[in-house]
Amino acid sequence: MAETFDFPRDLVDAQLELRSVRSELSALYKRLPWSVEPLPGWTHTKDGGRYFGTKRPDSPGWTDEEKQQVNDLRARQLELVTSIYVHDFWASCTDPVTARSALKHVTAPDTAPTRDG
């Protein structure tokens, strides 16, 4: 039987926001050019002695706004991770490793799956 934990609301909220921030940061990285600074692209072929071929287009680099977005999201991510890590709940928990794993899988009350009876 899986153990259930009575997580404080602020801890759950921090975990849910952390998940959201990480998702937003991941999506942002996918939209951005491959290089922060402008760099020329390349094409490497297997014929050139490489194990496999690779290709990158020229990168215009990130704009100042894009750099700021990444910095803001990374800073918020660090704040959330820190607040979760040092939360008072862990001092009162008998099995913090299992609890931490359970916290990572907590869903928001309004997004919890429902059972059709």
Residue pairs with C-beta under 8 A, 6 or more apart in sequence:
2 102
3 95
3 98
3 102
4 102
5 93
5 99
5 102
5 103
7 89
7 99
7 103
7 106
8 87
8 89
10 87
11 84
11 87
11 89
11 103
12 103
12 106
14 80
14 83
14 84
14 87
15 84
15 103
15 104
15 106
16 106
16 107
16 108
17 80
18 77
18 80
18 81
18 84
21 73
21 76
21 77
21 80
22 77
24 73
25 70
25 73
25 74
25 77
28 66
28 69
28 70
28 73
29 70
32 62
32 66
32 70
33 59
33 60
33 61
33 62
34 56
34 59
35 59
35 61
36 61
36 62
36 67
37 59
37 61
37 62
38 58
38 59
38 60
38 61
39 58
39 59
39 61
40 58
40 59
41 55
41 56
41 57
41 58
41 59
42 54
42 55
42 56
43 53
43 54
43 55
44 50
44 53
44 54
44 55
45 53
46 52
46 53
62 70
84 103
89 99
90 96
90 99
90 100
93 99
107 113
